[in-house]
Amino acid sequence: MANKIKEVWLGPGRKDGHIREFKPENDGLHIDMKKRGNFEWWYFDARLDNGYMAVGFFRAKHERTGKTGVEITIYKPNGEKIQKVFDYKRSALIATKEDANLKIGDNYIRVDYSNEKLPEYEIFLDENDIGIHLFYKPILRGWMPGEGYTEFGNLGQFGWSIAIPRAEVKGTLKINNEEIPVKGIGYHDHNWITFNLVRVVNYWYWGRIYSDNFTIIYAYIQCNKKMDNYPINILMIAKGEEIIISTGEFDLTSKDFQYNEKARNMYPKTLIFELSNQDKIVLEVAEIIDADQLLSEFNPVIRFLAKNILKINPGYFRFNSKFKIQITQNGVSYKEEGNTLHEMVIVKEYS
């Protein structure tokens, strides 16, 4: 039943009347590494002025394999994708619950907390001939929806904290041992799960928008029949350096469905977010940057069991979309548009 799900908004209703202060421990280790079925990772990305895009993961325990490790993905301006995953022994992880400073082998996150509201991050991922070394200078303080997690009855919880909603980024990428100086705009969030989310979710959308005046972050998680098809809505809107909306109270319309052979799943070309105050966000998919059928990651036996016994068909999309936003703040109406990246993960076939 839907009442198994507990969303911890600060209220009133499914929203935050005030924004909780983001603290260093909100970006620290959350799970018990000794327990089975726990997963946790720190995610960083950067859209760079030279047309490159970089994505880095530090994983205490991988969300599918349970392994400790790092992942480096670099998209070249021509669309070529370089992606490598590196596994480590559990003992290679050095992390605490106090803050986000951590190491996995020689890879690390270092945080300067001298500016309490806007701590600066350095990430270093270097494996063989590929690497990401970036410095994040936030221009918007950290944020969590409510208390930063959702409880799924007695199954466990799913946590999400966004330490860096938006930052200036500079540093270097390394490809084939060649270093490329870069600068651009960056983002960092952090997730933990204390159960297998596949058991209760059909699909989810996640993304954010950077316009001249606004930063927007959203997630939409569609639960399955076990959770009474309950939708979990999360939306943050900031104007400049101020977070003005933190809510789960919006309507989402998805339409114009297309089938993608690589992911072997359907996806909507149009997403429309509508708030009760007439604020509106529209995304129109311009191109698919990345698409995968996630069963290919597993061995043939697991693939057979997943598809024929568990009846799942997981797929992944990363889109480049055109956005249009209409937001009214303090009596002033803003209409802005541009391009943004967002993602979709499907557990079962989208329907």
N, C-alpha and C positions, 0 to 999 in steps of 0.2 A: 504494500500500500504506500501511497505517497507520503503518509505521515511517518514512514521510516526515515525519511530524509529530513535532516535538520540543517537549515541554513542559518549561519550565525551573523546576520546583519545586526547593526547596532540600533536600528529602528529610527523612527516608527515604520512599521511594515517591512517590506523586502527592500530596504534601502538604508543608507547611513545618514542620519541627521547631522552627525559630525564625523570627521575623519580621524581615525585613531593615529597617534604618533607612530611612525615606523622606527623600530629599534634594531640595533645590530643583531640581536638574537633571532629576529624574524627572518634573517638570511643565513642563520647557522644551521647545523645538522639537527634534524628533527627525529629521525627514525632510530630504532634499536637495530644496529647492524647484525645482531645475532639472531633476530627473529626472521623466520621465513615469511615470504609474502609482503615484505616491506621494500619500497623503492623510493629513490630520491635523486634529483639531479638539479644542477645549476646551468641555466641556458643564457648564452650571450649571442647577440648578432649585431651586425653593422652594415648599413647601406652606405657605400663609399662614393666619393665624388668622381672617381675615375671609372665608374661603371661596375666595379667588383662588388660582391657581397660576401661576407664572411659569417659563418655560424660555428659556435663552439659549445660543446657540452662537457661538463665535469660530472661524472656519475658516481655517486656512492654505491648505488645498486641500479643497474639498467632496468628500465621499466618493463622490458620483455624477457631478457635473459637473466637478470639478477646479478650480472657481473659488474665489478668495479672497473672503471676505465674512463677514457676520453674519446671524443669524436670531433673531427675537424672537417668542415665542409666549406669549400670556396667555389663560388659561381663567377666565371669569367664574364666580361662584357659580351662576348659572343654567344653566351648561353651554356658553354661547356661547364660541366659540374665535376669537381674533384671531391670525393668523399672517402674518408678513411676512419675506421674504428680501431681503437687500440685497447686491449684488455690488460688488466693488471691483477696481481694478487690482492686480496682484501687488505693485507698488511701494508700495502703501498699508500693507502689513504690516510692522511693526517688531517683531521677536521675536529672542530669542537662545536658545542651548542651555543657558544657565546657570540660568534660572529661568522662572517663569510671567509675569513682567511683559511685557506686549505691548500694541500698539496696532493697530487697523485703522481708518484714518481717525480720527475723533474718539472712537471706541469704545475702551475699554481694560479691561485687568485690571491691578490694582495689588496687590502683595503686601507685607505688613510681616513680615519674617523675624526680627524681634527676639526672638520666642518660637520657637526652632528647632523644637520638637516640634509646636507648634500655631500656625503662621503664619496671620495674618488676611488675608482677601481682600476687595477691593472690586471690583465689576464695574459698568461703566457702558456701557449700550447705549441709544443715543438716535438715532432716525431719524424725522424729520418729526413726526408726532403721536403716536408710540408709543415707550415706553422702559422700561428696567429699570435701577434704580440701587440696588444691594444691598450690604450689608456682612455678611461671613460670619465668625463667631467659632467656630472648631472646638471640639468637645468630645471628639473622638476623633482620634488621630493618623493621618496618611496611611498607606496600605497598598497593596501590590501582590501579586498571586499569584506567589510565587517571585521571579524576576528581572523580572517585569512584561511578558513577551511570550511568544508562541508562534511557533515556526518551522514553516513549511509547505514542507519540503524546499528545493529550489532556487528556489521561487517567490518567497519573501520572508517577512516576519513581520507579525504582528498584535500591537500593543502596547496595554496597558491599565493605567493607573495611577490610583489613587483618592486624590487629594490631600486631599479632605474627605469622609470617609464620613458625617459627621453634624455639623451646625453650628447654632448659633443665628443667625437672620437678621433683619435689620431694614433699612429703607430706604423707597423709594418706587417705585410703578409709575406710568407715564404712559399714559393712554388718551384719545384725542381732545384732547390737550394739557392734560388735567386730571390733576394729581398726587394719588395716593392713598397715604397713609402705611400701611406694612405691617410685620408681624413674623411670624416663624414658624420653621420648621425647613428646613434646606437641605442640598444635596449638590453635589459637584463631582468630575467625573472627566475623563479625557483619553485619547484614542485616536489611534493612528497605524497606517497600513497601507502596506506597500511593494509591494503587488500588488492585483489586483482580487479581492476576497474572494468575489464572486459565482461565480467559477470553481470553488470547492471547497466551498461551504456550501449546504445546503438551507434551514435556518431556525435561529433562535436566540431564546432567552428571556433577559431581563435584568431585574433589579429589586432592591429592597431592602425591609427591614422595620424599622420603628422601634417597639419596644414599651417598656414601662416599664423593663425591665432590659437589653434586648438591642438591638444593631444587627446586622442581617444583610444581606449583599450577595451576590448570586449571578449567575452567567451559565451558560448551557448552550448550546453551539454544536454543532449536528448537521452534520457534514461529509457530502459526497455520495460517490458511488461512486469518484470519482477519488482520494479519501483513504480508501477502504475503509470508508465509512460511520462513520468514527471520531467518537466524541462527546468534546468538550472540556468538562470539568466544572470550575467554579470556585465556591467558597463560602467566605465569611468570616463568623465569628460573634464579636462582641465583647460582653462584659458590662461595663456601665458604661464606663470609660475604658480597659479592657484587652482586647486582641484575644486570644481564647482558642482559636480554630480557624481555620486557613487551609489549605484542602484541595481536592483534586479527587476525593476518594474518597467518593462518595455515589451512591445510586441515585435516579433520577428516573422517576416514573410520571406520564404525562399521559393523561387520559381524559375522557369525557363531551363528545365533539366536537360543535360546532355550526358551521353555515355562516353567514357574514356577507356580505350582498349588496354592501355598500359596499366592503369590502376584496376581495370575490370570492375568499375563501379560508376554509378551516376553521380553527377554533381550539379548544383544550381548555378546558373550563370548570373543570377541576380539575387541579392540579399537586401532587404529593406528593414531597418530598425526604426520604430516609431515610439516616441514617448508621449505621455499624456498631455504635456505642455506644448505639443505640436512640433517639438524638435524632431528632426528626421535625418537619417543617414542611409545613403544608397550606395551599394557596391555593385559594379558591373564587371565581370571577368573579361579582361582583355586578352590574356594569354595564360597558359599553364606553364609555369617555370619548372615544376617538378611533379612527377606522378609515379607512384609505386604500388604494386600489389604486395602487401606486407607478408603474405604467406611464403613468398619466395625466400624469406630470411631463415626459414626453419627447414629441418630435414624432412625427407619424403614421408616418413611415418607421421610426424606431427602435422604436416600439411594435410594428409588424408584424414586424420582424426578431427582436425579443426573444421574442415569443409564438410565432412560426411556425418560426423557424430555431433560435434558442437554447433554445426550449422553457422559458422562464421566465415566472412569473406573480407578480411581487413584491407583497407586501402588508404592511401595518403595523397594529398594534393597540397602544393604550394602555388598560389595564384598571384599574378600581377593584375590588379584591378583599378578601374577608374572609380573615384569616389566623388560624391556630392553630399555636402552637409548643409543643413539649415538649422541654426541654433540661435535662440534669443537669450540674451544675457543683459540684465539691468535695463530692459526696455529697448535694447539695440538688437536688431536682427542681422545675423551674419549668414552669408551664403558663400561657401568656398568649395573648390574642387581641385582634384589632382590625382596622383597615382599612389597606390599603396600595395603592400604585400600582405597576404593572409593565408591561413591554412585550414584544412579540413581533414579530420581523421575518421574513418569509418570502421566499425567493428563488424557489423553485419551489413549485408547489401542495403544500400540506401533506398528507402521507400517512403 
